[in-house]
């Protein structure tokens, strides 16, 4: 292939010299050496850009298309020859150069034309560029010069019906149809594609805007020649040179855009270096930078769960490929490692995507393990919360059972004993009366103890009236003065229960160990966190680690994503602070 | 063992436990009250209060269809005095006892004619 491309380059160079000479020899005052050279330069720009693209991306048809357009543009100049056969052949085929150029633009950057309208336009374009010149050649009698040609008439070897008027009319129809209708459709399709593209794709499709401008300039230029034989020199010069500049820039821009993926491989090299020092959670950002797609997402495959999670271990549902987003899956030894959800325009840059994926494979594997670990941690965390909820529910059930069962029976028994006392009245043996009175008193103590037990398991007031009421009840029963400052309003049950038990345990410690004269309890919400504080003026010296009560509560607080801090300097009182996330 | 001062009081006993209602009826009657009816839920309590016009409603807080607090609020326009009862302690019920419109609260195991009369005296 390399030899073929070298041969094409040599042929292009030779054909360029010939095209230049044919123009100089035949166009006379209609051209100049500079103009003739500029036209050859346009063709060489297509040819050179095409050959470079062909060499770099052999699988992409854009390179051959641009090369063909370059050759066609050179060959088009041979139609000025006054050799009847050369004129006929290249007049017939020369216009295909613009069809090839338009085809290249519509096939950018993948080499494939996408969209039914685009395909139709390309086919109609080729057909028109071939059939109109052929039709003209069939009726051109050589009695007059043709428009858009040099000043001397030519001789068509294909003429079958000599009608100069028809030939000129066909020329006008050709220009009107190709540069009036097809060119406008072409510009509209190109602009539509730009408008519908994602921001990332739009950056890549910028050369299409240049194409639209260049073809518009050409259309205006061709249109002027329908109206006048020779436009004013200034208009001719301006339009001609802008057109030349545009047509030289167009193939270069197309190939540069197409090869951006290849140039971006430098980014891939940087990506490898960056990934060495990127923590797993930074993988997404590094890939997003390397691929120029800020919205990129990375999903890590968890074989046990058979689902993808993001870098923080959260479930990631891969989106359906809706035209804006696309998914590339990365495998290793047949097993999925990760999936990259990216801008659909990256599909046109498979090399960049694959190279980045390959560079990131090892780091992705590490990140996958990291994400797996985080997902397991998240599961453990969720499981801890479920355990706390289940324990609370079990405590509530026990409290209800005690209340509805044993407590009711003891209450009924107390009333029956009291009824017995009434019925026996003064006739009873004093010893029996005393025993009955003692039994009633004992029963009341038993009921009170059972009530205290039920309250310790899970106070009903907490379930029914919330934390504020429960803390009010708790502090009102304390044997030392306790000031209470609590904000009203209900919170999730496990948050209220955890805060209550923190206060309950801390107050119990105050009473048992602190030798305090007073204490304060406060509960307030701050930025989605419930802060429960218990403070006393006792002897201090308490440690969360020492007492299983506070240690167990610290676990419970941490299970809900919070923390428990105990400050208890010797002689300086004790300050217990629990922070429990409570944002719903 | 009757005290004449109790004789005038007619009572409706409201509790979802039949055994408790029976025990309470027996005790209150022994203490000189006249138990004119029993109700096992809030709706029946409201209906019987209107129908029987008791002077006193002994009202359990934990009823199956609605709380005793709600029933007490519904009865606030009735001439009957409402005394809330529960097997829970007063401290476990918060300020809703105060806000219910009842004249007071008695823990069930401490229920007696004397306890009720003490509340009625305080309310008078």
Interface residues (C-beta under 8 A of the other chain):
Chain A: X403 X407 X408 X410 X411 X412 X414 X415 X416 X418 X419 X422 X423 X425 X426 X443 X444 X447 X448 X451 X455 X459 X460 X461 X465 X469 X472 X473 X476 X477
Chain B: X1 X17 X19 X20 X23 X24 X26 X27 X30 X31 X87 X88 X89 X91 X92 X93 X94 X95 X96 X107 X108 X109 X110 X111 X112
